Amino acid sequence: MPPPTLKAVVINLGDGDLNSGFPRVTVQLWVSGYSRPQQFIGSLPAAPILAELYSNWQLIYKHLCNRMASMKDIRRQSVAQLVEVDVDDELEIELEGITNISQDSFNQVCYQLEQNINAWLHSPGFLNVDRQVRARLDSSSEIHVMIETNNDLLRHLPWHCWQFFGDYPQAEPALSQPEYQREGQAKRETTKVRLLAILGSSKGIDLKAEQRFLQDLQEAKTEFLVNPSYEQLNQQLRNTQGWDILFFAGHSQTEGETGRIYLNENPTNNSLTIEQLQEALKVAIANGLKLAIFNSCDGLGLANSLEKLHIPTVIVMREPVPNRVAQEFFRHFLSAFAFERLSLYRAVRYARQELKRLEADFPGASWLPTICQNPAVEPPIWLNIAEPLHFVLTSSQIYELEKVLLDLIGPIAPILLQNVLAQVGNRRELIEQLKRHLSPSQQEKFQQQVNLELTQPLLKLEDRVEMLIDQYQVLDENFIRQCEQALTQAIGPIAHILIQQTLSSGEHSRVTFVESLAAKLPNPQLALAFKQQVLG
């Protein structure tokens, strides 16, 4: 049986807006086994009705949230935003009768918005592109669909309502900026996901559920910051060991093109914008931050600011979110992502579909979760973060292998590598599986480069078990002395000070002790050489 084909669809809407249309829409289709994409050019007409319908949808959604979930379930000031907005005559709702808006009215505007989005994307200028892309897809493939635009209104539209996602059950949309780049990130050996969980201002909401979900993650080392100050958050973001995931729960809101989060309930200095954390976030991203999850209200402003820092992936809620909806989304997402090992896109789709069960009480719940993706960086999968391939490859070798694949097959490489890594148990099988996705000429070049990059011998199962037992032994004086000798060779007399600082920071196994020391070294190459010398 041939291997499953992995695909990504990138839709760049170009210049334009809903009032004037989009004269040049570029769609690229990336497919595993090919180093270059197929590209299709189309156009989309003006569709001002979408702006009107979205405004109506947002108006009624916020009203129903307040009425059905109560004011304490959504961010402050949401009621104030329900005034001075025109309502479509087709909904037959008078402004002075706004308190009588029914769920039937909401269902009507949802239907109208969904129908008009599909009519727009079925217009003659785009229909041929849609057909050509679909002719090259199959329903069994996982498909990442990225909408490239910085138009605020387009980013708010419910793209998941496009019939395309109904026809392809493993496809999920994401937003991306038209300009993006790949920032270098530190690579480190780890057996646990490092997760920084910020539980901010909880006035009127209950964050205990999110805390319980995170505490259940046996493969994560979670640091909780409850009602932190700016200084505490800033310090943790700069932690030299780095973080894989940043999680925020509490109150937040969009302000223009940025976002504000509420950290605590102090009378002053209780909130800040992403811009105020910019330098600390840059450090966190450089140290390996792969995913930020904001389980809070109105998060597209937060995502917009984070995308400018070139963070790999952000998950936000596009509108105010009731407490129960936020909790259920996070619970289902964690279950799919961390326990079932689904890809991030599939995990978000699964959690979104589970939210439909709540829509009798919380209308529009499934419309809220949104992925914002940097197309230059692969979305993380839990396996790659939490398990270093059971010593099949080191993290640095995975990074080098990914670079080889990127040169051969382009942006689809990370998706291919993630999927194959999850299915293999040794290097030989990994290489053979990857080669099946390449053309004959690519296979030859790939094998040559892999032979140069992956020089460490294969480990037998019993050797890997012995390595695990040895590395997780409790520290003893001989091992500490061995580490100090290796560290002194690398950085000189200051090694003794680093050893003492690390010992005083808490209990360690051999692995965690070595990782803590390596994180203090000035460059990744030096850190890797040190770890290889003392751990083997």
C-alpha positions in Angstrom: 0.0 0.0 0.0 1.5 3.4 -1.0 2.2 5.8 1.9 -0.5 8.5 2.7 0.1 11.7 0.9 0.5 14.9 3.0 -0.7 18.1 1.6 -0.9 21.8 2.4 -3.0 24.5 0.7 -1.9 28.1 1.0 -4.4 30.7 -0.1 -2.9 34.3 -0.4 -5.8 36.7 -0.9 -3.5 39.5 -2.1 -4.6 43.1 -2.2 -8.2 44.1 -1.8 -11.1 44.1 0.6 -14.7 42.9 0.7 -15.9 46.2 -0.8 -13.7 46.2 -3.8 -12.9 42.5 -4.3 -9.6 40.6 -4.7 -8.3 40.8 -8.2 -5.4 38.3 -7.7 -5.8 35.3 -5.4 -2.9 32.9 -5.4 -3.3 29.3 -4.3 -0.4 27.0 -3.8 -0.7 23.2 -3.3 2.3 21.5 -1.6 2.4 17.7 -1.8 4.9 15.3 -0.3 7.3 13.9 -2.8 7.7 17.1 -4.7 10.1 19.9 -4.0 8.0 22.7 -5.5 4.3 23.6 -5.2 1.6 23.7 -7.9 0.2 27.2 -8.2 -3.2 28.5 -9.3 -4.3 32.0 -9.9 -7.9 33.2 -9.5 -9.9 36.2 -8.2 -12.7 36.9 -5.8 -15.4 39.5 -6.3 -16.6 42.2 -3.9 -18.8 40.8 -1.2 -19.9 43.7 1.2 -22.8 41.5 2.4 -20.2 39.4 4.3 -19.2 42.4 6.3 -22.8 43.2 7.1 -23.7 39.6 8.0 -20.6 39.2 10.2 -21.5 42.5 12.1 -25.0 41.1 12.7 -23.6 37.7 13.7 -21.2 39.4 16.2 -24.0 41.6 17.6 -26.4 38.8 18.3 -23.7 36.4 19.5 -22.5 38.8 22.2 -26.1 39.4 23.3 -26.9 35.7 23.5 -23.7 35.1 25.4 -24.6 37.7 28.0 -28.2 36.5 28.3 -27.5 32.7 28.4 -24.1 32.4 30.0 -24.5 35.6 32.2 -22.2 38.5 32.3 -19.6 36.8 34.5 -18.8 34.3 31.7 -17.4 36.8 29.2 -15.1 39.7 29.4 -16.1 43.0 30.8 -17.3 45.7 28.5 -18.9 43.3 26.0 -22.4 44.7 26.6 -21.1 48.2 25.8 -20.1 47.0 22.4 -23.7 46.0 21.5 -24.8 49.5 20.8 -24.6 51.7 17.7 -24.4 48.7 15.3 -26.7 48.4 12.3 -28.7 45.2 12.1 -29.7 43.6 8.7 -33.3 44.2 7.9 -33.7 40.6 6.8 -33.4 39.6 10.4 -36.5 41.6 11.3 -35.0 42.8 14.6 -35.5 46.3 15.9 -32.7 48.0 17.8 -35.0 49.0 20.6 -36.1 45.4 20.9 -32.6 44.0 21.2 -33.4 42.1 24.4 -35.9 40.0 22.6 -33.3 38.5 20.2 -33.9 34.8 20.0 -31.7 31.9 19.2 -33.8 31.4 16.0 -32.6 34.8 14.9 -29.0 33.8 15.6 -29.4 30.5 13.7 -30.8 32.5 10.8 -27.8 34.9 10.6 -25.5 31.9 11.0 -27.2 30.2 8.0 -27.0 33.4 5.9 -23.3 34.0 6.7 -22.4 30.4 5.9 -24.4 30.5 2.6 -22.9 33.7 1.5 -19.3 32.6 2.3 -19.8 29.5 0.1 -21.4 31.5 -2.7 -18.5 33.9 -2.6 -15.9 31.1 -2.7 -18.0 29.5 -5.5 -17.8 32.6 -7.7 -16.5 32.2 -11.3 -13.1 33.8 -10.7 -12.3 31.3 -8.0 -14.3 28.2 -9.0 -11.7 26.9 -11.5 -9.0 27.2 -8.9 -11.1 25.3 -6.4 -11.8 22.5 -8.9 -8.2 22.2 -9.9 -7.1 21.9 -6.2 -9.8 19.4 -5.4 -8.8 17.3 -8.3 -5.4 16.8 -6.7 -6.8 16.0 -3.2 -8.4 13.0 -1.5 -10.6 12.8 1.5 -8.1 10.5 3.4 -5.3 13.0 3.5 -4.6 15.4 6.3 -4.7 18.9 4.7 -3.5 22.1 6.3 -5.2 25.1 4.8 -3.6 28.5 5.5 -5.4 31.7 4.7 -2.8 34.5 4.2 -4.2 37.9 5.0 -3.7 40.8 7.4 -7.2 42.1 6.8 -8.8 42.2 10.2 -12.4 41.5 8.9 -11.2 38.5 6.8 -9.4 37.1 9.7 -12.7 37.2 11.7 -14.7 35.3 9.1 -15.7 31.7 10.0 -13.6 30.0 7.3 -14.4 26.6 8.7 -17.9 27.1 7.2 -16.5 26.7 3.7 -17.9 23.5 2.3 -14.4 22.4 1.5 -13.9 21.5 5.1 -17.1 19.4 5.1 -15.8 17.5 2.0 -12.4 16.8 3.5 -12.8 15.5 7.1 -9.1 15.8 7.9 -8.7 19.4 6.8 -8.7 22.4 9.1 -8.1 26.1 8.4 -5.5 28.4 9.9 -4.8 32.1 9.5 -1.3 33.5 8.7 0.2 36.8 7.9 1.3 37.4 4.3 4.9 37.9 5.5 6.6 35.4 7.8 10.0 34.1 8.5 11.7 31.2 10.5 13.5 32.3 13.6 16.3 30.1 15.0 15.2 28.1 18.1 17.3 26.3 20.6 17.1 22.6 20.4 17.3 20.6 23.6 17.0 17.1 24.8 13.9 16.6 27.0 11.6 13.8 28.1 8.9 16.2 29.2 7.0 19.1 27.7 7.9 22.3 29.5 4.7 24.3 29.9 4.2 27.8 31.4 0.6 28.2 32.5 -0.6 31.7 33.4 -3.8 31.8 35.3 -4.6 35.5 35.2 -7.5 37.6 36.4 -10.3 35.3 37.2 -13.0 37.8 38.3 -16.3 36.1 37.4 -14.8 32.9 36.0 -13.5 29.6 37.3 -10.0 28.6 36.2 -9.7 25.5 38.4 -10.8 23.2 35.6 -7.9 24.3 33.3 -5.5 23.8 36.2 -6.7 20.3 36.8 -6.4 19.4 33.1 -2.8 20.6 33.0 -1.9 18.8 36.3 -3.1 15.5 34.6 -0.4 15.8 31.9 2.1 13.2 33.1 4.5 14.0 30.3 4.6 17.7 31.0 6.4 19.8 33.6 4.1 22.6 34.2 5.0 25.9 36.0 1.9 27.7 37.2 1.8 31.5 37.6 -1.4 32.5 39.4 -2.3 36.2 39.3 1.3 37.1 38.5 2.9 40.5 38.4 4.5 41.8 35.2 7.9 41.2 36.8 7.1 37.6 37.6 5.8 36.8 34.1 8.7 38.6 32.4 11.2 36.6 34.5 9.6 33.3 33.7 9.4 34.0 30.0 13.2 34.6 30.0 13.8 31.2 31.8 17.0 29.8 30.3 15.6 26.3 30.2 13.0 27.5 27.8 9.3 26.6 27.4 7.6 24.5 24.7 4.0 25.7 25.4 2.7 29.0 26.8 -0.9 28.7 28.1 -3.0 31.7 29.3 -6.5 31.5 30.9 -8.3 34.6 32.3 -9.6 37.8 30.8 -8.3 39.3 27.6 -9.4 41.6 24.9 -8.4 43.0 21.5 -7.4 46.7 21.3 -7.0 47.8 17.7 -4.4 45.5 16.2 -3.0 44.3 19.5 -4.3 42.4 22.5 -4.4 43.0 26.2 -4.3 40.3 28.9 -5.4 40.8 32.6 -2.8 39.2 34.9 -4.3 39.9 38.3 -7.0 41.8 40.2 -4.9 44.6 41.6 -6.4 48.0 41.4 -3.5 49.2 39.2 -0.8 47.6 37.0 -3.2 44.6 36.5 -2.9 44.2 32.7 -0.5 44.5 29.8 -0.3 44.2 26.0 1.8 41.7 24.1 4.0 44.6 23.0 5.0 45.2 26.6 6.2 41.6 26.8 7.8 41.7 23.3 11.4 41.3 24.4 10.7 38.6 26.9 8.6 36.7 24.3 11.5 37.0 21.8 13.7 35.3 24.3 11.1 32.6 24.9 10.7 31.9 21.2 14.5 31.7 20.7 14.6 29.2 23.6 12.1 26.9 21.9 8.6 28.2 22.5 6.5 26.4 19.8 2.9 27.0 20.8 0.9 29.6 22.6 -2.7 28.9 23.7 -4.9 31.8 24.9 -8.1 30.2 26.3 -9.6 33.7 26.8 -11.8 36.2 25.1 -11.4 38.0 21.8 -7.9 36.7 21.1 -7.2 37.7 17.5 -5.5 40.9 18.6 -3.2 38.8 20.8 -2.5 36.4 17.8 -1.7 39.4 15.5 0.9 40.7 17.9 2.5 37.2 18.5 2.6 36.5 14.8 4.8 39.6 14.3 7.3 37.9 16.6 7.3 34.8 14.3 6.0 32.4 16.9 5.3 29.0 15.2 1.7 28.5 16.3 -1.0 30.3 18.3 -4.5 29.0 19.2 -7.0 31.7 20.3 -10.8 32.3 20.5 -11.9 34.8 17.9 -14.7 36.3 20.1 -15.7 36.5 23.8 -16.0 33.0 25.1 -18.1 31.7 28.0 -16.2 30.0 30.7 -17.8 26.6 30.1 -16.9 26.7 26.4 -13.3 27.7 27.1 -12.9 24.8 29.5 -14.5 22.2 27.2 -12.4 23.2 24.2 -9.2 23.0 26.2 -10.2 19.6 27.7 -11.0 18.1 24.3 -8.0 19.7 22.6 -5.6 18.3 25.3 -7.2 14.9 25.1 -6.7 14.7 21.3 -3.3 16.4 21.2 -1.5 15.1 24.2 -3.2 11.7 24.9 -4.4 10.6 21.5 -1.3 12.0 19.7 -3.3 13.7 16.9 -1.7 16.5 15.0 -2.4 20.0 16.2 -4.7 20.7 13.3 -6.7 17.5 13.7 -6.9 18.1 17.5 -8.3 21.5 17.0 -10.9 20.2 14.5 -11.9 17.4 16.9 -12.3 19.9 19.8 -14.3 22.3 17.6 -16.7 19.5 16.7 -17.1 18.5 20.3 -18.2 22.1 21.1 -21.3 21.6 18.9 -22.7 19.6 21.7 -22.9 22.8 23.8 -24.6 25.0 21.2 -28.1 24.5 22.6 -26.9 26.5 25.6 -23.9 28.4 24.1 -24.8 29.3 20.5 -21.8 29.7 18.1 -19.4 27.8 20.4 -17.8 25.8 17.6 -17.1 29.0 15.6 -14.6 30.3 18.2 -11.4 28.3 18.1 -8.8 29.7 15.6 -5.3 28.5 14.6 -2.8 31.2 13.6 0.2 29.6 11.9 3.6 30.7 10.8 3.9 28.8 7.5 7.7 28.9 7.7 7.6 26.7 10.9 6.0 23.3 11.4 3.1 23.1 13.9 4.3 21.1 16.9 3.1 17.6 17.7 3.1 16.3 21.2 5.3 13.3 20.3 8.2 15.5 19.1 8.0 17.7 22.2 7.5 15.0 24.9 9.5 12.0 23.6 12.9 12.2 22.0 12.0 9.3 19.7 13.0 6.8 22.4 16.6 7.6 21.5 16.0 6.7 17.8 17.2 10.2 17.1 18.3 13.1 19.2 16.5 16.5 19.0 19.4 18.0 17.1 19.4 15.1 14.6 15.6 15.6 14.0 16.4 19.3 13.3 19.1 18.4 10.8 16.9 15.9 9.1 14.1 18.4 8.8 16.5 20.9 7.1 17.5 18.2 4.6 13.8 17.5 3.7 13.0 21.2 3.5 15.7 21.6 0.8 14.1 18.8 -1.1 10.4 19.1 -0.8 9.7 22.6 0.7 7.1 23.5 3.4 5.4 20.1 3.4 8.6 18.6 4.9 7.7 19.2 8.6 4.2 17.6 8.2 5.8 14.5 6.5 8.5 14.2 9.1 6.1 14.5 12.0 3.8 11.9 10.6 6.5 9.4 9.9 8.3 9.9 13.3 5.1 8.9 15.0 5.0 5.5 13.2 8.6 4.2 13.4 10.8 2.6 16.0 14.3 2.9 14.6 16.4 5.0 12.3 16.5 2.6 9.4 12.7 2.4 9.3 12.5 6.1 9.6 14.8 6.7 6.6 13.1 4.1 4.4 9.6 5.5 5.2 10.7 9.0 4.3 12.3 7.9 1.0 8.9 6.4 -0.1 7.6 10.0 -0.3 10.4 11.2 -2.5 11.1 10.9 -6.2 14.0 8.6 -7.3 16.4 11.6 -7.8 15.4 13.0 -4.5 15.9 9.7 -2.8 19.6 9.5 -3.9 20.3 13.0 -2.7 18.4 12.5 0.5 20.4 9.3 1.3 23.7 11.0 0.7 22.9 13.9 3.0 21.4 11.6 5.7 24.6 9.6 5.7 26.5 12.7 6.6 24.0 14.0 9.2 23.1 10.9 11.1 26.4 9.3 11.9 25.6 7.8 15.3 25.1 4.0 15.2 21.7 2.4 15.7 20.9 1.4 19.3 19.5 -2.1 20.1 16.5 -2.2 22.3 18.5 -3.6 25.3 21.0 -0.8 24.9 18.3 1.8 24.9 16.8 0.4 28.0 20.2 0.3 29.7 20.8 4.0 28.6 17.4 5.0 30.1 18.2 3.3 33.4 21.6 4.8 33.6 20.6 8.3 32.7 17.8 8.5 35.2 19.8 7.3 38.1 20.1 9.7 41.1 23.1 12.0 41.1 26.2 10.8 42.9 29.5 12.5 43.6 31.4 10.7 40.8 28.9 11.8 38.2 28.9 15.4 39.4 32.7 15.4 39.3 32.6 14.0 35.8 30.2 16.8 34.7 32.4 19.5 36.3 35.5 18.1 34.5 33.7 18.2 31.1 32.3 21.6 31.8 35.7 23.0 32.8 37.2 21.8 29.6 34.4 23.7 27.7 34.2 27.0 29.6 36.9 27.1 32.2 36.8 27.7 36.0 33.3 29.2 36.0 32.1 25.6 35.6 32.4 25.1 39.3 30.0 28.0 40.0 27.4 26.7 37.5 27.6 23.2 39.1 26.9 24.7 42.5 24.1 26.9 41.3 22.4 24.0 39.5 22.7 21.7 42.6 21.1 24.3 44.8 18.1 24.7 42.5 16.5 21.4 43.6 16.7 17.6 43.2 17.8 16.2 39.8 18.3 13.0 38.0 21.3 12.7 35.8 19.4 13.8 32.7 17.7 16.9 34.3 21.0 17.9 35.9 22.9 17.8 32.6 20.0 19.6 30.8 20.0 22.4 33.3 23.8 22.8 32.9 23.6 22.7 29.1 20.9 25.4 29.1 23.5 27.7 30.8 26.1 27.3 28.0 26.6 30.1 25.5 25.7 28.2 22.3 23.8 25.1 21.2 26.9 23.3 19.7 28.8 23.6 23.0 25.7 22.4 24.9 25.2 19.4 22.6 28.9 18.4 22.8 28.8 18.6 26.6 25.6 16.4 26.8 27.1 13.8 24.5 30.3 13.7 26.5 28.7 13.1 29.9 25.6 11.1 28.9 27.1 9.1 26.0 
